[in-house]
Amino acid sequence: MQKTPFAVALIADLMFIVKIQDAAKAIELPIRFVKTAAAVREAAANHPSLILFDLNLAGFEVLSLVAALKSDPSTKGIQLVGFISHVQIQARAAAEAAGCDLVVARSVFSQQLPSILRKYALSA
């Protein structure tokens, strides 16, 4: 029996939360929003197909969390997608090096959200 795909998101920006909820609902992708790194780890134990990260989230060591998820054999197969300000070129490279499967500018994330969810959550 195949598990139903679902996604997790560590995002605080209400505008992005609403956009993600709407896009996920449109493609019937269950999504859980979490507020702590511990909650991400807990959710990852349930093997979501995708975890979304706001890489500019204040107060979090997001890259450490990404690296930990990709280095753990039980979670390394989860698709990790982050979005960041388009001017943060070095931070983007650091996120990719930490293990993000996709890092895009905030504007690109907004524009391509439905296709990103389909590609990284439903085809994973």
C-alpha positions as CSV (number, residue, x, y, z in Angstrom):
1,M,0.0,0.0,0.0
2,Q,1.5,3.3,-1.1
3,K,1.5,6.2,1.4
4,T,-0.4,9.4,0.6
5,P,2.1,12.2,-0.1
6,F,2.1,15.1,2.3
7,A,4.3,18.1,2.9
8,V,5.6,20.0,5.9
9,A,6.5,23.7,6.0
10,L,8.7,25.7,8.3
11,I,7.4,29.2,7.4
12,A,6.3,32.1,9.5
13,D,5.3,34.6,6.8
14,L,1.5,34.6,6.7
15,M,1.4,35.7,3.1
16,F,3.4,32.6,2.1
17,I,1.4,30.3,4.4
18,V,-1.8,31.4,2.6
19,K,-0.3,30.9,-0.8
20,I,1.1,27.5,0.1
21,Q,-2.2,26.4,1.6
22,D,-4.1,27.5,-1.5
23,A,-1.7,25.8,-3.9
24,A,-1.6,22.6,-1.8
25,K,-5.4,22.5,-1.6
26,A,-5.7,22.9,-5.4
27,I,-3.6,19.8,-6.0
28,E,-5.0,17.9,-2.9
29,L,-1.7,17.8,-1.1
30,P,-2.0,17.7,2.7
31,I,0.4,20.1,4.3
32,R,1.4,20.7,7.9
33,F,2.8,24.0,9.1
34,V,5.3,23.8,11.9
35,K,7.0,26.4,14.0
36,T,10.1,24.7,15.5
37,A,13.0,22.7,14.4
38,A,11.9,20.0,16.7
39,A,8.5,19.9,15.0
40,V,10.3,19.6,11.6
41,R,12.3,16.6,12.9
42,E,9.2,15.0,14.4
43,A,7.3,15.5,11.1
44,A,10.2,14.1,9.1
45,A,10.0,10.9,11.1
46,N,6.6,10.4,9.3
47,H,8.3,10.6,5.9
48,P,6.7,13.6,4.2
49,S,7.5,13.8,0.5
50,L,8.5,17.4,0.8
51,I,9.6,19.9,3.4
52,L,9.5,23.6,2.6
53,F,11.7,26.1,4.3
54,D,11.8,29.9,4.4
55,L,15.6,30.2,4.4
56,N,15.4,33.7,5.8
57,L,13.4,32.6,8.9
58,A,14.8,34.5,11.9
59,G,15.8,32.6,15.0
60,F,16.5,29.3,13.3
61,E,19.5,27.5,12.1
62,V,17.7,26.3,9.0
63,L,20.9,25.2,7.2
64,S,21.9,23.0,10.1
65,L,18.4,21.5,10.1
66,V,18.6,20.8,6.3
67,A,22.1,19.2,6.7
68,A,20.9,17.1,9.6
69,L,17.9,15.8,7.6
70,K,20.0,15.0,4.5
71,S,22.7,13.2,6.6
72,D,20.2,11.0,8.4
73,P,19.6,7.8,6.4
74,S,15.9,7.7,7.5
75,T,15.2,11.2,6.2
76,K,17.7,11.8,3.4
77,G,15.1,10.9,0.7
78,I,12.8,13.7,1.7
79,Q,12.7,16.5,-0.9
80,L,13.8,19.8,0.7
81,V,12.9,23.1,-1.0
82,G,13.8,26.5,0.3
83,F,13.1,30.0,-0.8
84,I,15.3,33.1,-0.2
85,S,15.8,36.7,-1.2
86,H,17.1,36.9,-4.8
87,V,20.1,39.0,-3.7
88,Q,21.4,36.4,-1.3
89,I,23.6,34.5,-3.7
90,Q,26.0,33.2,-1.1
91,A,23.2,32.0,1.2
92,R,21.6,30.2,-1.8
93,A,24.9,28.4,-2.4
94,A,25.1,27.5,1.3
95,A,21.6,26.1,1.3
96,E,22.3,24.0,-1.8
97,A,25.6,22.8,-0.2
98,A,23.6,21.9,3.0
99,G,21.3,19.7,1.0
100,C,18.4,21.6,-0.3
101,D,17.1,19.9,-3.4
102,L,15.8,23.3,-4.7
103,V,16.5,26.8,-3.7
104,V,14.6,29.6,-5.4
105,A,14.0,33.3,-5.0
106,R,10.9,34.3,-3.1
107,S,9.3,35.7,-6.2
108,V,10.0,32.5,-8.2
109,F,8.7,30.4,-5.4
110,S,5.4,32.4,-5.4
111,Q,5.1,32.3,-9.2
112,Q,5.9,28.6,-9.6
113,L,4.5,27.2,-6.4
114,P,1.9,24.8,-7.9
115,S,4.5,23.3,-10.2
116,I,7.1,23.1,-7.4
117,L,4.6,21.3,-5.2
118,R,3.6,18.9,-8.0
119,K,7.2,18.1,-8.9
120,Y,8.8,17.8,-5.4
121,A,5.8,16.4,-3.4
122,L,3.6,14.4,-5.8
123,S,6.3,12.9,-8.0
124,A,8.8,12.2,-5.2
